[in-house]
Amino acid sequence: MDISAVDLSPVPSDGTASEAYADTIDAAQQAERLGFNRFWVAEHHGRADSLAGTTPEVLLGHLAAETESIRLGSGAVLLNHYSPFKVAEQFGALDALAPGRIDAGLGRANGSPAADRALGTDRHVENPDEDHAERIEAVVNHLYDEYPSEHPYADLEIPRSGEAEPMPWVLGSSPASAEIAGQLGLPYCFAAFIRPQFATHSVETYRDTFRPSALAGGVDDPRVMVAVNAVCAETNETAARRRAVAEAIYKRMQRGVRGTRPTIEEAIDELGGVPEPTPATLDADEWPRSLSGSPERLAALLEQLADRVGADEVMIQHSHESHDHALRSHELLAEGVGLA
Protein backbone atom coordinates (compact mmCIF):
# COMPACT_ATOMS: atom_id res chain seq x y z
CA MET A 1 0.00 0.00 0.00
CA ASP A 2 1.41 3.38 -1.04
CA ILE A 3 1.27 6.24 1.47
CA SER A 4 1.12 9.94 0.58
CA ALA A 5 0.38 13.22 2.36
CA VAL A 6 -1.65 16.37 1.80
CA ASP A 7 -0.69 19.54 3.65
CA LEU A 8 -2.99 22.51 4.36
CA SER A 9 -0.16 24.85 5.49
CA PRO A 10 -1.64 25.57 8.95
CA VAL A 11 -0.54 28.85 10.50
CA PRO A 12 1.14 28.34 13.89
CA SER A 13 -0.40 30.08 16.88
CA ASP A 14 0.74 33.73 16.78
CA GLY A 15 2.62 32.84 13.59
CA THR A 16 2.68 33.95 9.97
CA ALA A 17 2.16 32.50 6.51
CA SER A 18 5.93 32.48 6.10
CA GLU A 19 6.24 30.08 9.02
CA ALA A 20 3.38 27.96 7.67
CA TYR A 21 5.08 27.62 4.29
CA ALA A 22 8.42 26.81 5.92
CA ASP A 23 6.68 23.97 7.78
CA THR A 24 5.12 22.71 4.55
CA ILE A 25 8.52 22.64 2.84
CA ASP A 26 9.97 20.79 5.83
CA ALA A 27 7.10 18.26 5.70
CA ALA A 28 7.57 17.68 1.95
CA GLN A 29 11.27 17.05 2.37
CA GLN A 30 10.61 14.64 5.22
CA ALA A 31 7.96 12.81 3.17
CA GLU A 32 10.49 12.39 0.38
CA ARG A 33 13.11 10.97 2.80
CA LEU A 34 10.58 8.60 4.34
CA GLY A 35 9.49 7.17 0.98
CA PHE A 36 6.02 8.68 0.71
CA ASN A 37 4.66 8.38 -2.82
CA ARG A 38 3.41 11.94 -3.30
CA PHE A 39 2.95 15.21 -1.45
CA TRP A 40 0.00 17.48 -2.23
CA VAL A 41 -0.93 20.96 -1.04
CA ALA A 42 -4.42 22.35 -0.67
CA GLU A 43 -6.45 25.39 -1.65
CA HIS A 44 -8.63 27.23 0.87
CA HIS A 45 -9.84 30.81 0.58
CA GLY A 46 -10.65 33.51 3.11
CA ARG A 47 -9.12 31.61 6.05
CA ALA A 48 -5.54 32.86 5.93
CA ASP A 49 -5.55 33.46 9.68
CA SER A 50 -5.50 29.69 10.15
CA LEU A 51 -4.70 28.11 6.76
CA ALA A 52 -2.07 29.64 4.47
CA GLY A 53 -2.67 27.07 1.73
CA THR A 54 -4.50 29.34 -0.73
CA THR A 55 -2.52 28.94 -3.96
CA PRO A 56 -1.16 25.44 -4.59
CA GLU A 57 0.22 26.46 -7.99
CA VAL A 58 2.54 28.98 -6.27
CA LEU A 59 3.59 26.79 -3.36
CA LEU A 60 4.25 23.80 -5.64
CA GLY A 61 6.73 25.83 -7.65
CA HIS A 62 8.82 26.34 -4.54
CA LEU A 63 8.43 22.72 -3.43
CA ALA A 64 9.73 21.66 -6.84
CA ALA A 65 12.99 23.43 -6.07
CA GLU A 66 13.19 22.02 -2.53
CA THR A 67 12.61 18.33 -3.40
CA GLU A 68 14.13 15.91 -5.90
CA SER A 69 12.00 12.82 -6.48
CA ILE A 70 8.64 12.83 -4.69
CA ARG A 71 5.54 13.50 -6.78
CA LEU A 72 4.00 16.92 -6.09
CA GLY A 73 0.44 18.01 -6.69
CA SER A 74 -2.70 19.89 -5.75
CA GLY A 75 -5.19 18.50 -3.33
CA ALA A 76 -7.05 20.15 -5.02
CA VAL A 77 -6.95 23.14 -7.29
CA LEU A 78 -10.57 24.38 -7.23
CA LEU A 79 -11.48 24.38 -10.87
CA ASN A 80 -14.81 26.17 -10.44
CA HIS A 81 -12.87 29.39 -9.77
CA TYR A 82 -10.60 29.40 -12.81
CA SER A 83 -10.15 29.12 -16.56
CA PRO A 84 -9.15 25.55 -17.53
CA PHE A 85 -6.52 26.94 -19.90
CA LYS A 86 -4.91 29.00 -17.14
CA VAL A 87 -4.87 25.97 -14.82
CA ALA A 88 -3.25 23.90 -17.57
CA GLU A 89 -0.62 26.61 -18.12
CA GLN A 90 0.17 26.62 -14.40
CA PHE A 91 0.60 22.85 -14.25
CA GLY A 92 2.57 22.81 -17.47
CA ALA A 93 4.97 25.30 -15.91
CA LEU A 94 5.18 23.15 -12.78
CA ASP A 95 5.98 20.14 -14.94
CA ALA A 96 8.80 22.11 -16.55
CA LEU A 97 10.15 22.85 -13.05
CA ALA A 98 9.76 19.25 -11.78
CA PRO A 99 9.75 17.09 -14.92
CA GLY A 100 7.61 13.99 -14.76
CA ARG A 101 6.52 14.32 -11.13
CA ILE A 102 3.50 16.66 -11.09
CA ASP A 103 -0.09 15.66 -10.26
CA ALA A 104 -2.95 17.91 -11.33
CA GLY A 105 -5.54 17.22 -8.63
CA LEU A 106 -8.77 18.82 -9.87
CA GLY A 107 -11.70 19.50 -7.57
CA ARG A 108 -14.33 22.10 -6.80
CA ALA A 109 -15.67 23.80 -3.70
CA ASN A 110 -17.53 26.93 -2.72
CA GLY A 111 -16.10 29.07 0.05
CA SER A 112 -17.86 31.85 1.86
CA PRO A 113 -20.13 34.06 -0.29
CA ALA A 114 -17.62 36.91 0.10
CA ALA A 115 -14.68 34.73 -1.04
CA ASP A 116 -16.62 33.43 -4.03
CA ARG A 117 -17.61 36.96 -5.05
CA ALA A 118 -14.00 38.09 -4.71
CA LEU A 119 -12.93 35.19 -6.93
CA GLY A 120 -15.60 36.03 -9.49
CA THR A 121 -17.24 32.62 -9.07
CA ASP A 122 -20.87 32.01 -10.03
CA ARG A 123 -22.48 30.01 -7.22
CA HIS A 124 -25.58 29.33 -9.32
CA VAL A 125 -24.37 27.32 -12.31
CA GLU A 126 -27.40 25.61 -13.86
CA ASN A 127 -25.72 22.19 -14.06
CA PRO A 128 -22.57 22.21 -11.90
CA ASP A 129 -21.83 18.52 -12.53
CA GLU A 130 -21.80 18.95 -16.29
CA ASP A 131 -19.81 22.18 -16.04
CA HIS A 132 -17.22 20.52 -13.80
CA ALA A 133 -16.80 17.54 -16.12
CA GLU A 134 -16.33 19.87 -19.10
CA ARG A 135 -13.73 21.90 -17.20
CA ILE A 136 -11.76 18.80 -16.20
CA GLU A 137 -11.81 17.53 -19.77
CA ALA A 138 -10.61 20.92 -21.01
CA VAL A 139 -7.66 20.96 -18.59
CA VAL A 140 -6.61 17.48 -19.67
CA ASN A 141 -6.89 18.33 -23.36
CA HIS A 142 -4.69 21.40 -22.84
CA LEU A 143 -2.15 19.46 -20.76
CA TYR A 144 -1.81 16.72 -23.36
CA ASP A 145 -2.25 18.92 -26.45
CA GLU A 146 -5.19 16.75 -27.53
CA TYR A 147 -7.57 19.23 -29.15
CA PRO A 148 -8.32 18.22 -32.75
CA SER A 149 -6.86 20.43 -35.48
CA GLU A 150 -10.19 22.11 -36.23
CA HIS A 151 -10.79 23.11 -32.59
CA PRO A 152 -10.42 26.83 -31.75
CA TYR A 153 -7.87 25.93 -29.04
CA ALA A 154 -5.80 23.60 -31.19
CA ASP A 155 -2.98 26.11 -31.67
CA LEU A 156 -2.70 27.04 -27.99
CA GLU A 157 0.41 25.67 -26.32
CA ILE A 158 1.49 25.40 -22.69
CA PRO A 159 4.96 25.03 -21.12
CA ARG A 160 6.25 21.46 -21.10
CA SER A 161 9.19 19.50 -19.72
CA GLY A 162 9.26 17.02 -22.57
CA GLU A 163 8.85 14.16 -20.08
CA ALA A 164 5.61 12.71 -18.69
CA GLU A 165 2.77 15.22 -18.59
CA PRO A 166 1.12 16.09 -15.26
CA MET A 167 -1.12 13.24 -14.10
CA PRO A 168 -4.77 14.34 -13.77
CA TRP A 169 -6.75 13.23 -10.72
CA VAL A 170 -10.41 13.94 -9.98
CA LEU A 171 -10.84 14.79 -6.30
CA GLY A 172 -14.13 14.85 -4.42
CA SER A 173 -16.18 13.83 -1.42
CA SER A 174 -19.45 12.71 -3.02
CA PRO A 175 -20.85 10.19 -5.51
CA ALA A 176 -21.26 13.05 -8.01
CA SER A 177 -17.51 13.60 -8.28
CA ALA A 178 -16.99 9.83 -8.39
CA GLU A 179 -19.34 9.52 -11.36
CA ILE A 180 -17.50 12.27 -13.23
CA ALA A 181 -14.15 10.54 -12.61
CA GLY A 182 -15.58 7.20 -13.76
CA GLN A 183 -17.17 8.56 -16.91
CA LEU A 184 -13.98 10.41 -17.87
CA GLY A 185 -11.82 7.37 -17.04
CA LEU A 186 -9.50 9.32 -14.75
CA PRO A 187 -7.92 8.37 -11.39
CA TYR A 188 -10.12 9.25 -8.40
CA CYS A 189 -9.21 10.42 -4.89
CA PHE A 190 -11.98 10.44 -2.28
CA ALA A 191 -11.70 12.85 0.66
CA ALA A 192 -12.85 10.62 3.51
CA PHE A 193 -11.83 13.20 6.11
CA ILE A 194 -14.63 15.43 4.79
CA ARG A 195 -17.52 13.00 4.26
CA PRO A 196 -16.49 9.55 5.51
CA GLN A 197 -20.10 8.34 5.36
CA PHE A 198 -19.98 8.53 1.55
CA ALA A 199 -16.66 6.74 1.08
CA THR A 200 -17.88 3.26 0.17
CA HIS A 201 -20.81 4.46 -1.94
CA SER A 202 -18.68 6.99 -3.82
CA VAL A 203 -15.97 4.48 -4.72
CA GLU A 204 -18.63 1.96 -5.76
CA THR A 205 -20.15 4.66 -7.99
CA TYR A 206 -16.73 5.34 -9.51
CA ARG A 207 -16.18 1.68 -10.31
CA ASP A 208 -19.76 1.19 -11.63
CA THR A 209 -19.53 4.17 -14.00
CA PHE A 210 -15.89 3.72 -14.99
CA ARG A 211 -15.03 3.29 -18.63
CA PRO A 212 -11.52 3.24 -20.12
CA SER A 213 -10.65 6.80 -20.95
CA ALA A 214 -10.70 8.32 -24.40
CA LEU A 215 -8.71 11.17 -22.85
CA ALA A 216 -4.94 11.30 -22.91
CA GLY A 217 -3.86 10.98 -19.32
CA GLY A 218 -6.72 8.63 -18.52
CA VAL A 219 -6.41 5.07 -17.24
CA ASP A 220 -7.62 1.72 -18.56
CA ASP A 221 -8.74 0.45 -15.15
CA PRO A 222 -10.13 2.18 -12.04
CA ARG A 223 -7.45 3.77 -9.86
CA VAL A 224 -8.49 4.78 -6.36
CA MET A 225 -6.82 6.78 -3.63
CA VAL A 226 -8.54 7.56 -0.34
CA ALA A 227 -7.56 10.52 1.86
CA VAL A 228 -8.02 10.14 5.63
CA ASN A 229 -7.27 12.17 8.72
CA ALA A 230 -4.83 10.08 10.73
CA VAL A 231 -2.63 10.62 13.80
CA CYS A 232 0.21 8.31 14.77
CA ALA A 233 2.08 8.31 18.08
CA GLU A 234 4.14 5.91 20.16
CA THR A 235 1.07 4.46 21.90
CA ASN A 236 -2.63 4.21 21.10
CA GLU A 237 -3.45 6.40 24.10
CA THR A 238 -1.01 9.16 23.15
CA ALA A 239 -2.29 9.10 19.57
CA ALA A 240 -5.90 9.41 20.76
CA ARG A 241 -4.96 12.34 22.94
CA ARG A 242 -3.33 14.10 19.98
CA ARG A 243 -6.35 13.27 17.81
CA ALA A 244 -8.40 15.54 20.08
CA VAL A 245 -7.18 18.50 18.02
CA ALA A 246 -8.77 17.15 14.83
CA GLU A 247 -11.98 16.27 16.66
CA ALA A 248 -12.24 19.75 18.18
CA ILE A 249 -11.56 21.48 14.86
CA TYR A 250 -14.45 19.56 13.31
CA LYS A 251 -16.76 20.52 16.18
CA ARG A 252 -15.75 24.15 15.73
CA MET A 253 -16.50 23.97 12.00
CA GLN A 254 -19.96 22.62 12.78
CA ARG A 255 -20.55 25.67 15.00
CA GLY A 256 -19.13 28.07 12.42
CA VAL A 257 -16.15 28.93 14.64
CA ARG A 258 -12.90 29.81 12.89
CA GLY A 259 -9.40 30.71 13.97
CA THR A 260 -6.11 29.04 14.81
CA ARG A 261 -6.14 25.42 15.87
CA PRO A 262 -6.55 24.57 19.55
CA THR A 263 -3.86 23.11 21.76
CA ILE A 264 -4.35 19.54 22.90
CA GLU A 265 -5.52 20.71 26.31
CA GLU A 266 -7.96 23.22 24.80
CA ALA A 267 -9.29 20.53 22.48
CA ILE A 268 -9.79 18.04 25.31
CA ASP A 269 -11.58 20.71 27.32
CA GLU A 270 -13.89 21.53 24.39
CA LEU A 271 -14.64 17.85 23.78
CA GLY A 272 -15.28 17.16 27.46
CA GLY A 273 -12.57 14.51 27.66
CA VAL A 274 -9.87 12.62 25.80
CA PRO A 275 -11.15 10.70 22.76
CA GLU A 276 -11.15 6.93 23.01
CA PRO A 277 -8.40 5.20 21.03
CA THR A 278 -9.53 3.99 17.63
CA PRO A 279 -10.26 0.26 18.02
CA ALA A 280 -7.98 -2.22 16.32
CA THR A 281 -10.80 -3.55 14.14
CA LEU A 282 -13.50 -1.36 12.60
CA ASP A 283 -17.05 -2.56 12.04
CA ALA A 284 -17.97 -3.25 8.43
CA ASP A 285 -19.99 -0.02 8.15
CA GLU A 286 -17.72 2.10 10.38
CA TRP A 287 -15.55 4.82 8.84
CA PRO A 288 -14.36 7.31 11.47
CA ARG A 289 -13.80 10.92 10.47
CA SER A 290 -10.34 10.69 12.02
CA LEU A 291 -8.15 7.77 13.06
CA SER A 292 -5.36 7.37 15.57
CA GLY A 293 -3.04 4.70 16.83
CA SER A 294 0.42 3.35 17.38
CA PRO A 295 2.40 2.59 14.22
CA GLU A 296 1.19 -1.02 14.18
CA ARG A 297 -2.46 -0.19 14.88
CA LEU A 298 -2.69 2.72 12.47
CA ALA A 299 -1.06 0.74 9.67
CA ALA A 300 -3.60 -2.04 10.23
CA LEU A 301 -6.50 0.45 10.26
CA LEU A 302 -5.39 2.04 7.00
CA GLU A 303 -5.09 -1.42 5.45
CA GLN A 304 -8.65 -2.23 6.55
CA LEU A 305 -10.10 0.90 4.98
CA ALA A 306 -8.03 0.60 1.80
CA ASP A 307 -9.15 -3.01 1.37
CA ARG A 308 -12.78 -2.00 1.94
CA VAL A 309 -12.82 0.22 -1.15
CA GLY A 310 -9.99 -1.40 -3.10
CA ALA A 311 -7.76 1.66 -2.81
CA ASP A 312 -4.26 1.47 -4.24
CA GLU A 313 -3.02 4.32 -2.07
CA VAL A 314 -3.86 6.18 1.14
CA MET A 315 -3.23 9.89 1.54
CA ILE A 316 -2.79 11.27 5.04
CA GLN A 317 -4.31 14.60 6.08
CA HIS A 318 -3.74 15.65 9.66
CA SER A 319 -4.56 18.30 12.26
CA HIS A 320 -1.89 18.48 14.95
CA GLU A 321 -1.16 20.84 17.79
CA SER A 322 2.34 21.46 16.46
CA HIS A 323 4.53 20.92 13.44
CA ASP A 324 6.79 18.64 15.49
CA HIS A 325 3.86 16.36 16.27
CA ALA A 326 2.94 16.24 12.58
CA LEU A 327 6.46 15.24 11.57
CA ARG A 328 6.65 12.62 14.29
CA SER A 329 3.30 11.19 13.21
CA HIS A 330 4.52 10.77 9.62
CA GLU A 331 7.77 9.23 10.82
CA LEU A 332 6.03 6.65 12.98
CA LEU A 333 3.47 5.85 10.29
CA ALA A 334 6.26 5.22 7.80
CA GLU A 335 7.70 2.72 10.26
CA GLY A 336 4.32 1.08 10.75
CA VAL A 337 3.64 0.53 7.05
CA GLY A 338 7.22 -0.56 6.36
CA LEU A 339 8.46 2.26 4.13
CA ALA A 340 12.16 2.23 3.36
Beta strands, then each sheet from edge to edge (+ up, - down):
strand 1: 2-7
strand 2: 38-41
strand 3: 71-74
strand 4: 77-78
strand 5: 102-107
strand 6: 167-172
strand 7: 188-191
strand 8: 224-232
strand 9: 290-293
strand 10: 313-317
sheet 1: 4+ 5+ 3+ 2+ 1+ 10+ 8+ 7+ 6+
sheet 2: 4+ 5+ 3+ 2+ 1+ 10+ 8+ 9+
end
